[in-house]
Amino acid sequence: MSRFLAIAIALTGIAGSAHGELTERVFHADLSARNQTRLTISPATGKADFRLDLTNLTLTWEVEFKDLLGAPVAASLHGPSQPGANGLAFVDLAPEGFQSPLKGSAVLTEAEVQYLLAGWTYVNITTDKFPFGEARGQVDVGPRE
């Protein structure tokens, strides 16, 4: 792990073991059409929960969605991007298909971990009706309340 990443992780208050080792971090996102950067009129909603294992940079997720008006085409994690802006897809959240909930895992690069820790990532579900996205949510650091 790079020194910069270790410092960034320490500053964000990562959950640790009894020995004080930094081991994991959780994230969440609330998805809706109103979060899209283009006008999207849809009742689609959803939620995404993530867990990042800092020992091997493995991200696991569960993404639920409902009320899409189009057939799902892609579900991805994007970044770097602040709210209201667009970023590139860097994790396919639906490698096994589009049955809600989507579950999976991927190993991230150190840069991608930094995007997560900075709050510069979002989930986007695109459909055949809304090719730029039907449901979107910025990923927030911390557990769902």
C-alpha positions, 0 to 999 in steps of 0.5 A, a space after each residue: 500500500 502506498 504511503 499516500 493511500 495509508 495516510 488517506 485511509 488513516 485520516 478517514 477513520 477506517 474501522 480497524 481490528 483490536 490491534 489498531 490495524 486499518 482493515 475495512 471501510 463501508 460506503 453507501 449510495 441512494 439511487 434515483 432518477 433525480 440524481 442524473 445529470 440529464 433530465 430523467 423522468 422515472 420512478 426508478 429508485 435503489 440503494 447500494 452498499 459497499 464494503 472495502 477490504 483494505 488488506 487486499 483492496 477488494 470491494 464487495 457490493 449489493 445494489 438493489 433497484 426497482 421501478 426502472 422504465 427501461 431494460 437494464 443495460 449497465 450498472 457501474 461504479 463511476 469516478 472520479 466525479 463530484 456530485 452533478 458531474 460525470 466520470 468514467 465507469 471503472 467497476 461493472 456492478 452487474 457481471 452476472 446479469 441484472 437481477 436485483 439485488 446485484 452482488 459481486 466483488 472486484 479488486 480496485 487500484 489505489 487510485 480507485 480507492 482514493 476516489 471512494 475515500 474522497 466521495 468522488 464516485 457514483 453508481 449509475 444504472 443505464 437502461 435501453 430507455 435512458 442510455 445515459 442513466 436512469 438511476 444514479 447515486 453518489 457514494 457516501 463514506 460510511 454506513 447507511 443510517 
